[in-house]
């Protein structure tokens, strides 16, 4: 079952600050990695963050980091940083 991806207002602002080609890469990565298995930890791409309540996870897309939480069938993207 696919997860719903919701971007927090701060994440929308962060995404808008990126260049067009990086923005496209990040959107593709969100669909590829977070739509179906957002909690599947990998060595280089998805990492579960310890010691923090929020965000729970970090997705690495080249030089950009996407911080997000998973709740039920919803992925909430909290911040996108370079």
N, C-alpha and C positions, 0 to 999 in steps of 0.2 A: 504494500500500500504506500503510495507516494506521500511524502511529508509536505505540508504547506510551508512556504518560505515567506516570512514577514520581515520587512526591513523597518527598524526603528527610525524615527525622524533623523537622529544623529547619523545613522548609517547611510541614509539617503543623501545627506549633505556631504558625507565623506566620499561617497561614490561620485557625486557631481564634481568634486575637486580633482578627480583622476582624469588623465588624458583619455581620449576616445578609445584608443586601441587597448589600453590597460583596463578600462571600464568593460569593454567587450569580453576580455579574458576573464575578469572576475565574475561577470554574469554567467559565462559558460561554466566556470568552475562551480558556482553555486548550484546550477542545474545538475551538473554531473555528479558532484560529491554529496550535496546536502539533500537533494530531492528524495533519494532512496535509502541511503545508509549514512546519516549524519553522525552516528555514534561509533562508526567503524574506525578505530584508531589505526593509523599507519605510521611507519617510521619517519617519513618525511612530510606528509601532507596534513593529516589531522592529528591533533594532540589534545588530550584531556588535560585541562589545567587543574593543578592541585592548590589547595590553600585559599581558593577564591570561591565565593558563592556564585558570583556572576562576573564574567562569563564562564561557562562551563567548558567550552571548547575553543580551539583555534584552528583555522584552516589556512594553510600557506599556499599562496598563488604567486609564484615567482618571488618578487620582492614585497608583495602586499600581504598583509595579515587580515583575516576576517575573524572576528570574535563573535561567538554565538552561543545561545542556550537551546536546549531541546526540552520540550514539554509536551508529553503525549505524542500527537502526530503533527506538531508544529515546531518549526525551527525559527527562532527569532534572532535575526542578525542585529547585534548591538552596536558594533563599530567596525570600520574598515580603515586600516592604516597602512602607510607605506614605509 
